[in-house]
Structures are given as C-alpha cells and as structure tokens.
Amino acid sequence: MSFLEHLEELRSRLIRAAIAIGIGFGVCVAFGERVFSIFAAPITKLLPKNSSLVFTSLPDPFFVYLKVAFITGIFLALPYVLYQVWLFVRPGLLEKEKKLAVPFIVVSTLLFYLGAVFAYFIVFPAAFQFFLSYETAELKPMISIKDYVSLVMLLMLAFGVVFETPIVIVVLGLLGVVDSSLLKKGRRYFIVLAFIIAAILTPTPDVINQTLMAIPLIIFYELGIYLLRVIEKKRKRDEASTEAENGE
C-alpha cells in the first residue's frame, strides 16, 4: 500500500469514527439534563447545605450541556472508534495477530472506561474535598458549572488515556516502533515521567492525588512490557516454526 493509499485509508477511518461520535453526541443531547446530573454528583454531594453550582453568563448552561454531551458521546462511541483504529493498523500485522481484533477492542474499551470510573469514584472525592476544605466563615464556595465541567472532563479523559498505556505499548511494539528491552531500559525515566505527568494533570498540589495517577501509569507501563515480551516470544516461535517448515 502506497503512502497516498495509507492517507486515504486514514481519512476513511477518521470519517467513520467522527460519524459514530456524532451519533453518540445526539443521543446524549436528548438526555442532557440527566447526563449532566451524573457528572455534577461528585461535587454536589460535598457542597454545603443550600449550595449549588452556578453560572455567570446566560449562555453557560447551554454550552456546558453541549460539551458534556460531546465528551459523553465520545465515551459511547469509543468501541467503534477503536475498531476503526484496529482496521487501519491491521494490514501491517501477521495473520495470527489479526485475530486479536476482538480482544483489542474489548480490553481497550474496558481500560478506558476503568480509568474514567477510577477518576470519578476515587480521584474526584479526594480532590474536591481538598479544595472545599479551604471554606471558612469568610470564604464560601461558588463553583461555576463551566469551570467544573472542564476540570471533570479533563481528568476523566486523562485517566482514561493513562489506563490505555499497555495497549499503546503493545500496538507500538507490533508496529516495530519499540520493543520490550528498550522499554525496560527506560523504566527509571518513565517512573520520573509518570510523576511529572501526574503533577501536571491532577487538580490538587498534594502528593496523595498525584500518586493516585502516577501509580496506575507505572503499573500499566509494566503490564505493557510484560504483554509485549509475551508477544515477542510467540512471534519468534512462529518465525522459527515457519523457517523449519520451509527448510523441509
């Protein structure tokens, strides 16, 4: 397949993924109020009595609902989007590796959702409790829905991507970009990088919340190395078997 054919294939996959996201967006718009209440729950449970989220300009609720619907649409369309990614990568793989399509899509989707759920149930309560602990008689929280939704969406997407680390490593390994030995040599640098990423993405300056992101990132990095090593060993056995058959 030529370079231009690769570009055309990529264009086709991107269009299909965009259509799937558009459908998910439409569904979420139809249930906008319910979807927003789910996203608002982590903070509303912690707010003082008779307090609520506020909006500081008239268009804010409208655009916030659209933003929530769009991001949630991506969540819903994720399995199909990952399927399109697989179809784009598949031509460069061995026949046996192509059979990994279903496990790839299922595991990738579950890991992304797991990352978002981890942020929602573990990170958000700790982070929001930390921020609200600064409330005093002189300082009362008035949280903008615009700022809140931006923060929540960023963190859910960030943790979703972090939990995809082993899948990214395996795909890069299958494409020949990295191998397990290279990743093992870079382990110490990745640990430092994991905490730097956590410090940038987590909303609070405390070590606890930064560690909540860094630890899963490091664990999934190690898992990615292990999976890639298993695939490399299997590929070598298959190549040796093929050479032996050809020699006969």
N, C-alpha and C positions, 0 to 999 in steps of 0.2 A: 504494500500500500504506500503510495507516494505521500509527500508532505501535504500537498493540497487536499488529497483524499482524507488524510487524518484531520485536517481542519474542517472539512465538510462533515465528517463523521461527528466531530466535537460539536459543531454547530447544531446538528440534528438532535444530539443528546441533550444539549442545553435547552433547546426549544421545548422538547418534551417534558423536561424537568420543570421548566417555567410554567407550562400549562397545568401540570399537576399541582404546583404551588398555588396557582390561580384558583383552581377548584377548591383547594383546602381553605384559601382565603375567603371565598364566597360562603362556604359553609360556616366559618367562624363569624363572619359578619352577621349572618342570620341569627346567631346565638350570642351576640356581642356582650350583652349585659351579664349573662351567666358566665361567660368566659372571663370577663374582667373581674367578677367577684371571686373567682378561683385564684387569680393572680394577686388580688388585694388581700386575701385571707391572712398571709403571714404577718402583715403589718397591722391590720385592723384588730387582730387578736391581742396585740401588745399595746395598742394606743390607750391612753387614759379614758376613763368613762366620759361619755358625751363628746368624744373627739372623733374626727373622721378625716379622710383625705380631702384636699381642697383643690380647686383650680383657680388660677389667677388671671386667666383670659377666657373670653367666651368660646373660642374655637377649641380649647384644650381637650374637653371630653370627647369631641368628635374625632380629632386626630389621634388621641390616645386609643380609642376603641379600634380605629383602623390599624394602628401599629400593633396592638395586641392580636388582632385578627390575622394580620400578615405573618407575624412570627409563629403564631399557633398553627397557621396554615402550613408553614414550613415543617413544623413538627409532624403534622398529619401526613404530609406528602413525602416524608423522609424515606420510607421503604422504597417507594418508586424512584426517587431521586438516586438513591444508592444503587438501585438496579440499573439505571442508565449509566452510572459510573462504571459498573461492572461490565456492561456491554461494550463500553469504549475501551476498557483495558484488556478484555478477553482475547482479542486476536493475537496479542503478543505472548500468550501463555501456552504451556503444554496442554495436550488433550486432557490429561488427568486433572490438571489444575483447574480446567474449565468447569469441572464437576463441583467445584467449591462455591458455585454461584449462590445456591440457596443458603448454605451456612454463612457465607459472607454477608448477605443481605440481612439475615436474621440477627446475627451477632452484632453487626454494625448498628442496626436499629436499636437493639436492646441496650447496647452500651451507651448510645447517645441519650436514650430515654433515662437510663440509670443515672447518668451524670446530671441531667436536669432534675430528676427526683431527689438526688443527693443534695443538690443546691437548695431545692425547695424546702425539704424537711430537716436538713442538718445545718446548712450554712446560714440560711436566712434567719431562723430564730436567734442564733448566736450573734449574728451581725447586727440585726435590728435591735436586739436587747442591749447591745453595747452602745449603739447610738442613742437610744432612748434613756439610757442611764444618766445622761447629762441633763435631763429635765430637772429644773429647780422651781422655786416659787417665782423666780423672775424669768425663767426660760420655759416656754411651753411649745410643744411640737405642733407645727402647721405644715404638713407634708404635702407637697404638690403631686398630683397624680402623674404629671408629665415626668418629673424627676424620678419618682418612684418606679414607674413602669420602665424607664430607660435603664435604671440600675438592675431591676429584676431580669429584664430580657438579656442584658449583657452578661450577667452572671450565669443564667441558665444555659445560654449558648456557649459560654466559656467552659463551663463544667462538662457540657455535652461533648465539646471538642476534645477536652482533656481525656475523657473516658474513651475516646476513639484512638488513643495513642497506639495500642497494639495492632489495630487494623491498619493504621498508616504505615507502621513499621513493616508489617507483612507485605503490604502492597509495594512499598519501595524495594523490599527485598526481592519480590517476584519480578520486578522490572529491572533488577540488576543495579539499582542506584546505591544500595547499601548491602552489607552482609553482617552476620551475627558477630564476627570477630571485630569488625570496625566499631560496632555499637558497644561491644564490651570494653574496648579500649577507651571509648569516650564516656564511659559510665560516670566517672567522677565529675566531669564537666557538665554532664546532664543534670546531676543532682544539684549543683550550684544553679544551673539554669532554671530548674524546676522551682526553686525558692524565689528566684528573681521574677519569674512569670507569676507566681502566686502573690508576691508583693505588689505587682502592678495591677492584677485583676481583682484581688479581694478588696472589698469596700472599707475594711477596718484596718488600722495600723497594728493591731495586736497579733502576737505570734500564733495564737491558737487558730484563728481563722485562716491565716496564711498557710499553716501546716495542714489544715483540712483540705486545701487544694494541692499542696506540694506532694503530700504522701501518696494520694491516688495516682498522681502523674508519675512518680517514681516506680510505684508498684506496676503500673501498666507498661512502663518502659521495659522493666524486667520481664514481664509477661510477653511482650513483643519479641524480645531477644530469644526467649525460650521457644516460642512458636516458630520463629524464623529458623532457628537451629534445627528443629524437627523437620521443617520443610526442606532445608538444605540437605540433610542426611537422606531423606526419602528421594530427593531428586538425584543424588549421587548413586543411590542403589538402583534407581530406574535406568540411569545412563549406563551403569556398569552392566546391567542385565541386557540392555539393548545391544551394547558392544559385543557381549558374549554371544548373543543370538546371531549377530551379523558375522561374527568370526566363524561360526559353524557353517 
